[in-house]
Amino acid sequence: MKKYSADKIFTGKEMLEKSVLITDDAGKILAIDSIEHHDRSSIQFFEGVLCPGFVNAHCHIELSYMRNRITRRTGLVQFVKDLLTIRNEKLETVLDEIEIANQEMIRNGIVAVGDISNDDHSLITKQKSKIYYHTFIETYGFKPENAAQYFSNAKNVFYKAKELNLAASITPHAPYSVPPVLMNLIYGWKENHPEIFSIHNQETEAETKFFFDGSGDFKNLIDDFFKLNSAEVFQPTGKRSIDYLIEFLPKENNALFVHNTFTTADELKKTSENFPNLFWCACPKANLYIENRLPDYNCWLQVKDRICIGTDSLASNNSLSILDEMKTIQSKFPDIKTETLINWATINGAKFLEIEKQFGSIEIGKQPGINLITELNNDHSFSERSAIRKII
């Protein structure tokens, strides 16, 4: 049995003072008690705030070898071009960087990850890791007539993940890259476990323009970079891309819309009301890296119980740190409280991944991991010096 205390303990529901966490040797929470009931010599004390381990709701660990290789602030379409141009790398390098990234997340107090995969390169690392991973096998392809082959490729990765006893599901990449026939294959398939989905949404204004009339940067990407005829593989809807997504999205399943940089407050509200299992993921550092723009996170507060935080990949970020993402949000939106951000980074992500019985909050019977956040300001806000230390 071990005992931990700090200046404050944030359980996920309340900020406690003069309290002690009691765990078994594996980190399972046995009790939360008043410090007055315990011999102080039996307690390990820390300066700062103890909180649950973090959930990184959106990552691409397989892209970790791309750290510092893609030019910043060029916009999503150019980012995609750069990524695909340099994506081929020696497998040994790719695997080494995946493991380095996995260890970085462990050091940064991340206990669970919703990770996007296009191949099986990250699966062995995930199987051996102390982190809980759910692998979202990302499916896309512009040619409707090739949908069956795109989906077959994804199923191959899915079955490899299941052989390793990894949680996995096949998921659409983004509205502009998944035609209706492929959407129907994905959502009509019932072998996913758990059956949850993660989709890139409204990351750039070019996406809106493409859906309205088929013009703009995405047209050029398909025509010039992929050497296809965009008019043959995509039919403009005259609507915004989120309207296309929700035509297919099953209401009964958990789903995560990622980035949402250009999602309006009205879209956020109405879509959340109509889809009670829909979560929204903030990846602020990646948004700044790629588009140099953030969503209005103050508007997101209307659905704050369904907001998660992700790091995206090291192709679009210089770290895999949920604390850095929270600090970035609060630096731009100082009215968002630290307690709210920690909930986004813990219990909300755990609920999305359907692992809240173990992770996300400090409660008796859970084994959520324990982090220490140091150097907070007197009002509990993050400072530039705020740092993370993994305790359990």
C-alpha positions in Angstrom: 0.0 0.0 0.0 1.2 3.5 -0.9 0.0 6.9 0.2 0.3 10.2 -1.8 -0.6 13.8 -1.1 0.1 17.2 -2.6 -0.9 20.8 -2.2 -4.1 19.9 -4.0 -5.7 16.7 -5.5 -8.0 17.1 -8.5 -10.1 13.9 -8.7 -11.9 14.8 -11.9 -14.9 16.0 -9.9 -13.4 18.3 -7.2 -10.2 19.9 -6.0 -9.3 18.5 -2.6 -6.9 19.9 0.0 -5.4 18.2 3.0 -6.2 14.8 1.5 -4.3 11.6 0.8 -4.6 9.0 -2.0 -4.1 5.4 -0.9 -3.3 2.9 -3.6 -2.1 -0.7 -3.9 1.3 -1.4 -5.4 -0.1 -1.5 -8.9 -1.7 1.9 -8.6 -5.3 0.9 -7.9 -7.2 3.5 -5.9 -8.1 2.0 -2.5 -9.2 5.2 -0.7 -9.3 9.0 -0.7 -9.1 10.2 2.9 -8.4 13.2 5.1 -4.7 13.6 5.8 -5.4 14.1 9.5 -6.2 10.4 9.8 -2.7 9.3 8.8 0.8 9.4 10.1 2.6 11.9 8.0 5.7 9.8 7.9 3.8 7.2 5.9 2.8 9.7 3.1 4.8 10.8 0.1 4.2 14.6 -0.3 4.5 16.6 -3.5 4.3 20.3 -4.4 1.6 20.9 -7.0 -1.6 19.2 -8.0 -2.2 15.5 -8.4 -4.6 14.5 -11.1 -5.6 11.4 -13.2 -3.4 10.2 -16.0 -4.0 11.8 -19.3 -5.9 10.4 -22.3 -4.5 11.5 -25.7 -7.7 11.1 -27.8 -6.0 11.7 -31.2 -2.5 10.8 -32.3 -0.7 9.3 -35.3 2.2 7.6 -33.7 3.3 5.9 -37.0 4.2 9.4 -38.3 6.7 10.0 -35.5 9.7 9.8 -37.8 8.4 13.0 -39.5 9.3 15.3 -36.5 10.5 18.7 -37.7 10.4 17.6 -41.4 7.3 19.4 -42.6 7.2 23.2 -43.0 4.8 25.0 -40.6 1.8 27.1 -41.4 1.4 26.2 -45.1 -2.2 25.1 -44.8 -3.7 21.6 -44.7 -3.5 20.9 -48.5 0.2 21.7 -48.7 0.8 19.8 -45.5 -0.9 16.7 -47.0 1.3 17.0 -50.1 4.5 17.3 -48.0 3.5 14.4 -45.8 2.8 12.1 -48.7 6.0 13.1 -50.5 8.2 12.2 -47.6 6.1 9.4 -46.2 8.4 6.5 -47.4 11.1 5.9 -44.9 13.2 2.9 -43.9 11.0 0.6 -41.8 13.7 0.4 -39.1 13.7 4.1 -38.7 9.9 4.2 -38.6 9.8 1.5 -35.9 12.5 3.1 -33.8 10.7 6.5 -33.8 7.4 4.9 -32.9 8.9 3.4 -29.8 10.6 6.7 -28.9 7.2 8.5 -29.2 5.6 5.8 -27.1 8.1 6.4 -24.3 7.7 10.2 -24.6 4.0 9.8 -24.0 4.6 7.6 -21.0 6.9 10.2 -19.5 4.3 12.9 -20.2 1.7 11.1 -18.1 -0.4 9.7 -20.9 -2.1 6.5 -20.0 -4.4 5.9 -23.0 -4.3 6.9 -26.7 -6.7 6.9 -29.6 -4.2 6.3 -32.3 -4.7 6.6 -36.1 -3.1 3.9 -38.2 -2.8 3.4 -42.0 -0.6 0.3 -41.6 0.5 -2.2 -39.1 3.9 -0.6 -38.2 2.8 0.6 -34.7 1.0 -2.6 -33.6 3.9 -4.4 -31.8 4.8 -1.3 -29.9 1.2 -0.9 -28.8 1.0 -4.6 -27.7 4.0 -4.2 -25.4 3.3 -0.7 -24.2 2.1 0.3 -20.7 -0.3 2.7 -22.5 -3.7 1.5 -23.4 -4.2 2.0 -27.2 -7.3 2.0 -29.3 -6.2 1.8 -33.0 -8.3 3.6 -35.4 -7.5 2.1 -38.8 -8.0 5.0 -41.1 -9.7 4.3 -44.4 -9.8 6.6 -47.5 -9.6 6.7 -51.2 -11.0 9.0 -53.9 -12.1 6.4 -56.4 -15.6 5.0 -55.6 -15.0 2.0 -57.8 -12.0 1.0 -55.6 -13.9 1.2 -52.3 -13.9 -2.5 -51.8 -10.1 -2.7 -52.1 -9.6 0.3 -49.8 -11.8 -1.4 -47.2 -10.1 -4.8 -47.7 -6.7 -3.2 -47.0 -8.1 -1.7 -43.7 -9.5 -5.1 -42.7 -6.0 -6.7 -43.1 -4.6 -4.2 -40.5 -7.7 -4.7 -38.3 -7.2 -8.5 -38.1 -3.5 -8.1 -37.3 -4.5 -5.8 -34.4 -7.0 -8.3 -33.1 -4.4 -11.1 -33.3 -2.4 -9.0 -30.8 -5.5 -8.5 -28.6 -5.5 -4.7 -29.4 -8.7 -2.7 -29.3 -9.3 -1.5 -32.9 -11.9 -0.2 -35.3 -12.0 0.9 -38.9 -12.8 4.5 -39.4 -13.2 7.1 -42.1 -10.3 9.6 -42.6 -12.2 12.7 -43.5 -15.3 13.8 -45.5 -13.4 14.9 -48.6 -11.5 11.6 -48.9 -14.2 9.0 -48.3 -16.9 8.6 -51.0 -20.4 7.4 -50.0 -19.9 3.8 -51.0 -16.8 3.6 -48.7 -18.7 5.3 -45.9 -21.4 2.7 -46.1 -18.8 -0.2 -46.0 -17.2 1.3 -42.9 -20.4 1.9 -40.9 -22.1 -1.3 -42.1 -19.3 -3.5 -40.8 -19.9 -4.9 -37.3 -16.6 -6.5 -36.3 -15.2 -3.4 -34.8 -14.5 -3.6 -31.1 -15.4 -1.4 -29.5 -17.4 0.1 -32.4 -16.2 3.7 -32.1 -15.0 6.1 -34.8 -12.6 9.0 -35.2 -12.9 11.4 -38.1 -11.0 14.5 -39.2 -13.5 17.4 -39.5 -13.4 20.9 -40.9 -9.7 21.4 -40.5 -9.5 23.9 -43.3 -11.8 26.3 -45.0 -10.8 24.7 -48.3 -12.9 21.7 -47.2 -16.0 23.9 -47.1 -15.4 25.3 -50.5 -14.8 21.9 -52.0 -18.1 20.6 -50.7 -20.0 23.6 -51.9 -18.9 23.7 -55.5 -16.0 21.4 -56.1 -13.4 24.2 -56.4 -10.4 25.4 -54.5 -7.3 23.7 -53.1 -8.8 20.2 -52.7 -9.7 20.2 -56.4 -6.1 21.1 -57.2 -4.9 18.4 -54.8 -6.9 15.7 -56.5 -6.3 16.9 -60.1 -2.7 17.8 -59.9 -1.1 15.8 -57.0 -3.2 12.6 -57.3 -3.5 12.9 -61.1 -7.3 12.2 -61.0 -10.2 14.1 -62.4 -11.9 15.6 -59.3 -15.2 16.0 -61.2 -15.3 12.3 -61.8 -14.6 11.2 -58.2 -16.4 13.9 -56.2 -19.8 15.4 -56.5 -20.2 18.8 -54.7 -23.1 18.8 -52.2 -23.8 22.5 -52.0 -23.6 22.1 -48.3 -20.9 22.1 -45.6 -18.8 19.0 -45.1 -20.2 18.3 -41.7 -23.6 17.8 -43.3 -22.1 15.1 -45.4 -20.5 13.4 -42.4 -23.7 13.2 -40.4 -25.6 11.6 -43.2 -23.7 8.4 -42.4 -22.8 8.7 -38.8 -24.7 6.2 -36.6 -26.2 7.9 -33.5 -25.7 4.9 -31.3 -21.9 4.7 -31.5 -19.3 6.9 -29.9 -17.5 9.1 -32.5 -14.9 11.8 -32.3 -14.7 14.8 -34.7 -11.1 15.9 -34.7 -9.8 19.5 -35.2 -13.1 21.3 -36.0 -11.1 24.4 -36.7 -13.8 25.9 -38.9 -16.9 24.3 -37.2 -19.4 27.1 -36.3 -20.9 27.4 -32.9 -24.3 26.6 -34.4 -23.0 23.4 -36.0 -21.4 22.4 -32.8 -24.6 22.9 -30.8 -27.0 21.3 -33.3 -24.8 18.3 -34.1 -24.2 17.6 -30.5 -27.9 17.7 -29.7 -28.7 15.3 -32.6 -25.8 12.9 -31.9 -25.6 12.3 -28.1 -22.5 10.1 -28.4 -20.5 12.5 -30.5 -17.3 13.9 -28.9 -15.1 16.8 -30.2 -11.3 16.8 -30.1 -9.1 19.8 -29.7 -5.5 19.6 -31.1 -4.5 23.2 -30.8 -0.7 22.9 -31.4 -1.3 20.9 -34.6 -3.9 23.5 -35.7 -1.3 26.3 -35.2 1.4 24.2 -36.9 -0.7 23.6 -40.0 -3.2 26.4 -40.5 -2.0 28.8 -37.8 -5.6 29.1 -36.5 -7.5 27.8 -33.6 -11.2 27.1 -33.1 -13.1 29.4 -30.7 -12.8 27.1 -27.7 -15.0 29.4 -25.6 -17.9 28.3 -27.9 -17.0 24.7 -27.2 -17.9 25.2 -23.6 -21.5 24.6 -24.5 -20.6 20.9 -24.9 -17.7 20.8 -22.4 -18.5 17.3 -21.2 -17.8 15.9 -24.6 -14.5 17.6 -25.4 -11.3 15.6 -25.6 -7.7 16.7 -26.2 -5.2 15.2 -28.7 -1.6 15.8 -29.7 -2.0 14.8 -33.4 1.3 13.6 -34.8 4.9 14.6 -34.6 4.6 15.6 -38.3 2.4 18.5 -37.0 3.7 19.0 -33.5 7.0 19.3 -31.6 5.9 17.2 -28.7 3.4 14.6 -27.6 2.3 16.3 -24.4 -1.3 16.8 -23.3 -0.1 19.4 -20.8 1.4 21.4 -23.6 -2.0 21.3 -25.4 -3.8 22.5 -22.3 -1.3 25.3 -21.8 -1.8 26.4 -25.4 -5.5 26.5 -25.1 -5.5 28.4 -21.8 -2.9 30.9 -23.1 -5.3 31.9 -25.9 -8.5 31.4 -23.9 -7.6 32.3 -20.3 -11.2 32.1 -19.0 -11.2 28.3 -19.5 -10.4 26.9 -16.1 -7.7 24.4 -15.4 -10.1 22.0 -13.9 -12.2 22.1 -17.1 -9.1 21.4 -19.2 -8.0 18.5 -17.1 -11.5 17.0 -17.5 -11.1 17.3 -21.3 -7.7 15.6 -21.0 -8.9 12.8 -18.7 -12.4 11.6 -18.1 -13.9 12.9 -21.4 -11.3 11.0 -23.5 -11.8 7.9 -21.3 -15.6 8.1 -21.9 -15.1 8.4 -25.7 -12.8 5.4 -25.8 -15.2 3.5 -23.5 -12.5 2.9 -20.8 -13.9 5.2 -18.1 -14.3 2.2 -15.7 -10.5 2.2 -15.3 -9.2 5.6 -16.5 -10.1 9.2 -16.4 -10.8 10.0 -12.8 -9.4 9.3 -9.3 -12.1 7.0 -7.8 -12.0 4.0 -5.6 -11.5 0.8 -7.7 -10.0 2.6 -10.7 -6.3 2.4 -11.8 -6.2 5.7 -13.7 -2.5 6.6 -13.3 -1.5 9.6 -11.2 0.2 12.7 -12.6 1.7 15.7 -10.8 1.3 19.1 -12.3 3.8 21.6 -10.9 4.3 25.4 -11.0 0.6 26.4 -11.3 -0.3 30.0 -10.6 -2.1 30.9 -7.4 -5.4 30.8 -9.2 -4.7 27.2 -10.4 -4.0 28.5 -14.0 -1.0 27.1 -15.9 2.2 29.1 -16.0 4.9 28.9 -18.6 6.9 26.8 -16.1 4.1 24.3 -15.4 5.4 20.8 -15.9 4.2 17.2 -15.7 5.6 14.4 -13.6 4.2 10.9 -13.8 3.8 9.5 -10.3 2.0 6.2 -11.1 
